[in-house]
Amino acid sequence: MSGAALPRFESPKEVVARLAEVAYFADERIGTTAYLADRLAKPILVEGPAGTGKTELAKAVAAVTGARLVRLQCYEGLDEAKALYEWDYRKQLLALQLEREGPTAEGGASGTGAGRRGWEEVEADIFSESFLLPRPLLEAIRAVDPVVLLIDEVDRVELETEALLLEVLAEYQVSIPELGTIVARQVPFVVLTSNDTRELSEALKRRCLYLHLDYPSIERERAIVLAKVPGITDHLADEVVRIVASLRSMELEKRPSVSETLDWARSLVVLGAPNLDKELIEETLSVIVKYDRDAEKVLAHVGSGSGSKDIGQKEPTGENPHEAMYEMHRSTHKHTH
């Protein structure tokens, strides 16, 4: 590597403050982990349920540091050719064809074979960097500009594919048999995300700092909604995040993500809703609940309410984990359609 890079952050508190500038509201734990990852040149492995801000962390770090985001989206069947590199076979075949035909003198016939090179020389040429197609991992290693490398949903790949990552994450280098070892020109800021659908290998975990992100607290999610949903009132934002929190406490096949909270909040602003009531929850439920079985559970719970009673007439007592579904705030006025 070409010398030590300047640190991206001066302290954990600075991480938290700068991420907040791009509406990513990190706590001290996130700030400390990101700071240490920068100073120790270690990747961060971020695990947790889908939709808790894991991918957004990498995007936010890229935004505040002015770095380019390089993303490797993982999936079942991902191999070296899509993650690291592959050779440009079409370009190689074209070069071989031109080599067979030989040079063409001006005004003369082609295909004479004059000046044809030996195979070793041809092979060295077609397996040079000009014929190499870098994929995200190699692209991040070769980059001369600041880079944030996002390896997204790493739990989707097979154990064998994890081995492709180990050299990159441990040494920030890639070995290519035809070219040798390519060492990083600068250390990228690396974030791996996992939805915790399977256990990752110990070898992969050893190379990373670990961070678990659960669904945000009501206060943090309210701040996210207010920052990212123009036109929403404090009152409506509070209702939205409290109802979403109550849905997450239910036994649902898929709990609402933060992005779905934002979609719901935006939808309510578009509809001009000053507050939530039973009917509006039922009408817009498809924005945050994506499975029929889940919708039936939620609708049954909403339907068990006290008829036309306004949602949010009294403070939640905490005795019923789903009480916030329609007992949000005092002084909530009936929504008119």
N, C-alpha and C positions, 0 to 999 in steps of 0.2 A: 504494500500500500504506500501511496505517495505522501508520507508524512501524516502527522496527527491533524485531524480536522478540528476546527474551532467548536467549542461546545454550543449546542443549540439553546440550552437553558442554563440559567445561573443558579436556580434554586427550585425546589418543589413548589413553593408559593408562586413563583413566576410562571411555572407550567399552568397552574390552576387559573391564574389571572389572564394569561394569554389565550388559553383555550376558551375562556368565557367571552373573549372578544369575538369569537366566531360562533357563539351560542352553543358551545359544548361545555356543560356545567359539570366539571370534574370535582371530586372530593379530594381530600388530602392523600388518601391512599392511591388514587389514580395519578395525582401529581407527583408523588414520591416515586412510584414505579416508572413513570415516563422519564423522570429526571435521572434515575439510576440507569435505565436502559441506555440513555444518551451517554452518560459518563463512563459506563462500563463497557460500552459497545456490545450490548447483549440484546437479543430479540425479546419481545414481550409476547407471551402466550396468553391470550385473553379468552377465557371460557365463560359460558353462561347461556341462558335461554336465548332463543332467537329474538331479535328486536330489542336488545338492551343497550345498544350503542357501541358495540365492539368494532364494527367496521367504521362507524363514524369517528371513532377515536383516531384511527390512522388518517382519515381524511382531514380531521381537525389539525393534527400535528403537521401535516403537509401544508395546510393553509397558513398556519401561523409562522412557519419557518420558511415559507416561500419555496418549498421543495416540490419536486415533481413526484406525483403518485404513480407508482408502477404496481399493477394489481395482477396477481395470479389467482384466478377463481378456480377453486378445487372442485372436482367432481369424480365420481366413480369411473375408473378407466383412464384417469390422467396419467400420461407417461412422459418419458424424458423429452420426446420430440415437442411436446406442448409446454412443458415446464422449463426446460433448460435451453435446448437448441436443436436444430436439425439442419441438414445440408440442403441447399437449393438444387435439387436433383435436375430440374429443367435446365437451369443455367449450366450445370455440369455436363449434361448431355449435349447441349448446344456447343460447349467448348470442345468436347470430344469430337463432335461432328466436324467442326472447323479444323481441328487438328488433323483428322483423317484426310480431309480435302486438301490440306496444305495451303501455303500462301499462293496468291494469284498475282502474277506479275502484270503490270499495266499493259493492257492490250494482248496478254497471253492467255493460255488456257489454264483453267483451274484443275485441281485434283492431281497435280504432278507429284505431290509428296515432297517437293523440294524443301529442304530445311526442317523436315519432320523431326521432332524431339524424341528422346527415349522415354519409356513409360515412367521411370522414376521421376523425371522432370515434369511430365504431364500430371502425374499423381500429386506431386507437391503443389502444383498450381491449382488444381481443381479442389484440393482440400486445404486451401488457404482461407484467410478471414474474409476475402471478398466473396466467397461462396457460402458463407455461414449466415444462417437465419437465427438471430438471437431471440429467445423467448423470455418471459418476464424475469426469471431468476438470473439469467446471463445478462440481460439488459440492465438490471440493477447493479450487477457486479462491474460491468464495463463503463457505467455512467461516470462522467467527469463532473456533472452538475449534482447538486444535493438531491437525494432521492429518499422517499419513504416507500419501502417495499411492503405491500399488503398481501399476505398469503391467506386468503379468505376461505373459511369453512374447511380447514385442514382435516377435520374428522371425517370428511366424505371420501378421502382417498384410502387405498389399501395400505396395509403395513409396509408392503414392499416399496411403495411409492414414497413413503416417509424417508427411506434411505437416501433418496435423491436430495433431500433437504439438508441432511446432516453435514455434509462438507461445506455447503454454503453457509449454514448457520454457525458452524464452529470456527471456520477459518476465513470466511468471506472470500472464497475462491471456488473455481469450477475447473475440473479436469476434463480435457478433451483429448482423446487418444491421438488424433492427427495433429494437434497443435500444442499439446502440453497443458500446463496449468496456467489459467488466467486468474490473476490475483486482483482483488478489488482496488480501484484507484482511490476510492474513499469509502468509508463505512456507511452503508445505508442505515436508516432507522427502520427496523423491521418489526412488523406487527403480524402475528399469526392469530387467527380467530377460530374458535371451535364452539359449536352448539352443544357440545358434550353428548353427542349421540353414540360415541364409543370411546373407550379408553385409549389414549394416545400412548405411544411407546415411551419407556423411561429414558431412552437415549435422546429422544426429541425434547422431552421435558427438562432434562439436565442442561440443555443448551440455552434455556430460556428463563427469563424472569416470569413469574406467574401472577396473573391478575384475574380474579373472578368478578364478573359484573352481573348483578341481579337486576330486576326491574327497579327503576329509580324510586326514591321516596316520593311521597305526595308533594312535598315542598320543591324537590328538584324537578319533578315532572311538570309542575305548575310553571316554574321558571322557564322550562323548555318551551312549553305551549305559548306563554306570553311573548317569548323572544321570536318564535318562528311562525306565529299565526297572526298576521296583521289584522287589526280591527276587533280582536276578541277582548271582551271585558274581563276584569279580574274575577268577577263573580262567576261568569260562565266558565272561565278556565278552571276555577276551583271545583265547580260542579263536575266538569268533564273528568278531571284527573281523579276525583274521589270515586266516581262511578266506575271508571276503568280499574282502579285499585280493587274495588269490590268484586268486579268480574274476575280479576286474576286470583282472587281467593276462592273462587268456585272450582269445582272439579270439571274443567273444560278440556276438550281435546286439544284446542289451541287457545292459549291465553293471548289477549291483545298486546301487540308490540307498541313501542313508543311511536313508531311511524304511523300505526293505525290510530293511536290517540290523536296525533296531529291531523290525520285525514278526517277524523270525526269532528275535531274542533273546527277545521276549515269548512266542513260541510254545514255545521251549525251557523257559522258566520254567514255563509252564502244564503242560507235559509232565513237569515235575519232573526234568529232565535235569541231572545234576551236571557232565557233560562230554560232548563229542562223540565219536562213533565212526563208522565207515563206514556201518553200518546206519542210524543216526539221521540222518546227512546225506542218505542216499538217501530216507528216509521224509519228510523235511521240505523237500526240495529245491524243491518248488513254491512255497514262500514267497518265495524269492529269485531263482528262475530262471523266467521267464515265457514262454519260447519252446521248442517241442519240440526244435528243432535245438540250442539251447543246452543243454537238459537232456541230450540224447544225448552231447554232448561232455563234460559234467561227469561223467555216470555212467560213461562209458568211461574217464575218467581215474581216478575212484574205483575202478572195477573192475580197473584195472591195478595196484592195491595188492597188498600181500602177504597176501591172504586174510584170516585172522582176526586178523592182527597188530593190536595196539592202535594207534589213531590217536594220534599225539603222543608216541611213545616217545623221539624224539631231537629235538634242536634243528635247525631248518632250516639247511642249509649255504649257501643262496643260489645254488647251481649250477642248480637247477631252479626257475623262477619260480612253479611251481604246487606246490612241495613242501609248502608250508604246508597244503595241503588235508588232509593227515593225518599231518603230523609237526610238531605244534604245540609241545608242552611235554614236559619230563621228568615222570615220575611221574604220568601220566594213567591213571586207573583205567577199566576197562571199564564202559560204561554198561549197566545192566540194564533190560530192558523189562518 
